[in-house]
Amino acid sequence: IMRNDARRRFAFSLTIEDTTVRLWYHDRDTIVCSEPFDVHTVRMELVHVFLALGSASNADLGFDTTMRLVCMDSE
């Protein structure tokens, strides 16, 4: 994601293993992850993550809104 799109300043990801969930943050030189949480005991945490990511703006999701992607014709 970061390598192929210069507009990306950072990205979020989510890993789910069995019932354990972690939220990850990646930027160009740092990777940080949350403490793992069990989806069965704190399921509203996962709902909150999905709602926050689903309603976030492009800037909140890591896009540099001052840049524009330009596709060049390859001949």
N, CA and C of each residue as an Amber inpcrd file, in Angstrom:
protein
   225
   0.8310000  -1.1900000   0.0000000   0.0000000   0.0000000   0.0000000
   0.8740000   1.2510000   0.0000000   1.8070000   1.3290000   0.9270000
   2.6190000   2.5420000   1.0660000   3.5860000   2.6920000  -0.1060000
   4.1460000   1.6010000  -0.5520000   5.1590000   1.6470000  -1.6090000
   4.5620000   2.0530000  -2.9540000   3.3620000   1.6040000  -3.2350000
   2.7510000   1.8300000  -4.5400000   1.9120000   3.0930000  -4.6350000
   1.7360000   3.8040000  -3.5450000   0.8980000   5.0030000  -3.5650000
   1.5510000   6.0830000  -2.7080000   2.1550000   7.0600000  -3.3550000
   2.8700000   8.1290000  -2.6480000   1.9390000   9.0020000  -1.8230000
   0.6370000   8.9150000  -2.0680000  -0.3190000   9.7130000  -1.2940000
  -0.5150000   9.1800000   0.1180000  -0.1130000   7.9240000   0.3570000
  -0.3330000   7.3240000   1.6720000   0.7180000   7.7960000   2.6610000
   0.2760000   8.3770000   3.7790000   1.1650000   8.7630000   4.8670000
   1.2450000   7.6540000   5.9010000   0.1350000   6.9470000   6.0970000
   0.0860000   5.8230000   7.0280000  -1.0930000   4.9360000   6.6580000
  -1.1460000   3.7670000   7.2710000  -2.2470000   2.8340000   7.0190000
  -2.5600000   2.0690000   8.2970000  -3.8000000   1.6520000   8.4210000
  -4.2300000   0.7980000   9.5210000  -4.4730000  -0.6000000   8.9830000
  -4.2920000  -1.5830000   9.8350000  -4.6600000  -2.9470000   9.4740000
  -5.1730000  -3.6520000  10.7210000  -5.7550000  -4.7940000  10.5080000
  -6.3630000  -5.5630000  11.5780000  -5.9730000  -7.0140000  11.3800000
  -5.5460000  -7.6710000  12.4520000  -5.2900000  -9.1070000  12.3700000
  -6.2260000  -9.8190000  13.3420000  -6.7310000 -10.9420000  12.8830000
  -7.6150000 -11.7620000  13.7100000  -7.0660000 -13.1790000  13.6790000
  -6.7660000 -13.6890000  14.8590000  -6.2870000 -15.0660000  14.9830000
  -7.1410000 -15.7510000  16.0410000  -7.8990000 -16.7350000  15.6070000
  -8.8950000 -17.3750000  16.4680000  -9.8400000 -16.2930000  16.9890000
  -9.8120000 -16.0010000  18.2810000 -10.6840000 -14.9540000  18.8280000
  -9.8970000 -13.7160000  19.2500000  -8.6040000 -13.6770000  18.9340000
  -7.7460000 -12.5610000  19.3280000  -7.6100000 -11.5620000  18.1880000
  -7.7960000 -10.2900000  18.5060000  -7.7530000  -9.2170000  17.5120000
  -6.6920000  -8.2030000  17.9160000  -5.9840000  -7.6710000  16.9170000
  -5.0350000  -6.5680000  17.1180000  -5.2500000  -5.5410000  16.0220000
  -5.1290000  -4.2840000  16.3840000  -5.1650000  -3.1860000  15.4310000
  -3.7300000  -2.7210000  15.2230000  -3.3430000  -2.5270000  13.9580000
  -1.9770000  -2.1290000  13.6020000  -1.9860000  -0.7640000  12.9340000
  -0.9230000   0.0020000  13.1740000  -0.6910000   1.2920000  12.5290000
   0.6730000   1.2080000  11.8600000   0.7390000   1.5630000  10.5790000
   1.9930000   1.5250000   9.8280000   2.2090000   2.8920000   9.1930000
   3.4020000   3.4630000   9.3640000   3.7760000   4.6120000   8.5410000
   5.1110000   4.2810000   7.8920000   5.7720000   5.2520000   7.3290000
   6.9590000   4.9490000   6.5270000   8.1560000   4.4700000   7.3470000
   8.1410000   4.6530000   8.6630000   9.2690000   4.1270000   9.4450000
   8.8530000   3.5050000  10.7750000   7.5590000   3.3670000  11.0410000
   7.1090000   2.8530000  12.3280000   5.9600000   1.8680000  12.1380000
   5.9670000   0.8390000  12.9650000   4.8310000  -0.0820000  13.0460000
   4.4720000  -0.2230000  14.5200000   3.2070000  -0.0060000  14.8430000
   2.7280000  -0.0960000  16.2200000   1.4800000  -0.9630000  16.2260000
   1.3560000  -1.8200000  17.2400000   0.1320000  -2.6180000  17.3360000
  -0.4890000  -2.4430000  18.7170000  -1.7760000  -2.6640000  18.7660000
  -2.5080000  -2.5600000  20.0260000  -2.2440000  -3.7920000  20.8790000
  -2.6620000  -3.7020000  22.1130000  -2.6850000  -4.8960000  22.9470000
  -3.7380000  -5.8290000  22.3490000  -3.4890000  -7.1170000  22.3600000
  -4.5040000  -8.0300000  21.8150000  -5.7540000  -8.0280000  22.6970000
  -6.9070000  -8.1840000  22.0530000  -8.1350000  -8.3140000  22.8320000
  -8.9660000  -9.4530000  22.2690000  -9.7230000 -10.0800000  23.1430000
 -10.5500000 -11.2260000  22.7750000 -11.9130000 -10.7240000  22.3250000
 -12.2990000 -11.0900000  21.1270000 -13.5460000 -10.6040000  20.5450000
 -14.7690000 -11.1080000  21.3230000 -14.6390000 -12.2040000  22.0400000
 -15.7770000 -12.7260000  22.7950000 -16.0100000 -11.9650000  24.0970000
 -14.9540000 -11.3990000  24.6720000 -15.1210000 -10.7060000  25.9510000
 -15.3570000  -9.2090000  25.7880000 -14.7950000  -8.6080000  24.7450000
 -14.9860000  -7.1610000  24.5100000 -15.3680000  -6.9320000  23.0500000
 -16.4520000  -7.5400000  22.6250000 -16.8390000  -7.4700000  21.2090000
 -17.1560000  -6.0580000  20.7540000 -17.5620000  -5.1840000  21.6700000
 -17.8700000  -3.8110000  21.2770000 -16.6080000  -3.0580000  20.8490000
 -15.4390000  -3.4770000  21.3170000 -14.1820000  -2.8670000  20.8620000
 -14.0130000  -3.0720000  19.3590000 -14.2870000  -4.2650000  18.8820000
 -14.1680000  -4.5590000  17.4550000 -15.2220000  -3.7950000  16.6570000
 -16.4240000  -3.7140000  17.1740000 -17.4690000  -2.9260000  16.5150000
 -17.0370000  -1.4690000  16.4270000 -16.4630000  -0.9450000  17.5010000
 -15.9890000   0.4400000  17.5140000 -14.9020000   0.6550000  16.4550000
 -13.9680000  -0.2820000  16.3310000 -12.9070000  -0.1760000  15.3200000
 -13.5150000  -0.1240000  13.9230000 -14.4350000  -1.0260000  13.6170000
 -15.0550000  -1.0380000  12.2890000 -15.8480000   0.2370000  12.0190000
 -16.5690000   0.7280000  13.0140000 -17.3270000   1.9700000  12.8370000
 -16.3950000   3.1600000  12.6310000 -15.3110000   3.2180000  13.3970000
 -14.3630000   4.3290000  13.2640000 -13.6880000   4.3120000  11.8960000
 -13.2400000   3.1480000  11.4510000 -12.5870000   3.0650000  10.1440000
 -13.5840000   3.2890000   9.0090000 -14.7910000   2.8050000   9.1730000
 -15.8020000   2.9590000   8.1350000 -16.3050000   4.3800000   7.9660000
 -16.2270000   5.1760000   9.0130000 -16.7120000   6.5560000   8.9370000
 -15.5780000   7.5750000   8.8630000 -14.3370000   7.1170000   8.7800000
 -13.1830000   8.0210000   8.7450000 -13.0470000   8.6920000   7.3800000
 -12.4980000   9.8840000   7.3900000 -12.2220000  10.5920000   6.1350000
 -10.9690000  10.0070000   5.4870000 -10.7210000  10.3710000   4.2380000
  -9.5020000   9.9160000   3.5650000  -8.2600000  10.3620000   4.3250000
  -8.2600000  11.5850000   4.8480000  -7.1150000  12.0680000   5.6250000
  -6.9400000  11.2440000   6.8970000  -8.0500000  10.8930000   7.5600000
  -7.9790000  10.0700000   8.7680000  -7.4710000   8.6640000   8.4730000
  -7.6580000   8.2070000   7.2300000  -7.1920000   6.8780000   6.8350000
  -5.7760000   6.8910000   6.2760000  -5.1220000   8.0520000   6.2980000
  -3.7180000   8.1080000   5.9260000  -3.4060000   8.6930000   4.5770000
  -4.4040000   9.1630000   3.8470000  -4.1320000   9.7530000   2.5410000
  -3.7380000  11.2140000   2.6920000  -2.7230000  11.6280000   1.9550000
  -2.3430000  13.0360000   1.8900000  -3.2680000  13.6900000   0.8810000
  -4.2190000  14.4660000   1.3630000  -5.2350000  15.0420000   0.4870000
  -4.7140000  16.2180000  -0.3300000  -3.4640000  16.6310000  -0.0990000
  -2.8760000  17.7000000  -0.9120000  -2.2230000  17.1470000  -2.1650000
  -2.1390000  15.8180000  -2.2680000  -1.5460000  15.1820000  -3.4500000
  -2.6480000  14.5620000  -4.2940000  -2.3640000  14.4440000  -5.5850000
  -3.3250000  13.8690000  -6.5230000  -2.6280000  12.7690000  -7.3070000
  -3.2960000  11.6540000  -7.4950000  -2.7470000  10.5420000  -8.2600000
  -2.9470000  10.8110000  -9.7410000  -1.8590000  10.7570000 -10.5070000
  -1.9120000  10.9800000 -11.9510000  -1.4290000   9.7090000 -12.6320000
  -2.2420000   9.1620000 -13.5180000  -1.8620000   7.9630000 -14.2640000
  -1.2630000   8.3760000 -15.6020000  -0.1080000   7.8220000 -15.8970000
   0.5720000   8.1070000 -17.1560000   0.3050000   6.9590000 -18.1210000
   0.0490000   7.2800000 -19.3940000  -0.1010000   6.2450000 -20.4100000
   1.2530000   5.6140000 -20.6680000   1.2990000   4.2920000 -20.6650000
   2.5570000   3.6000000 -20.9570000   2.5380000   3.1540000 -22.4110000
   3.4290000   3.7240000 -23.1920000   3.4930000   3.3910000 -24.6210000
   4.8020000   2.7370000 -24.9390000
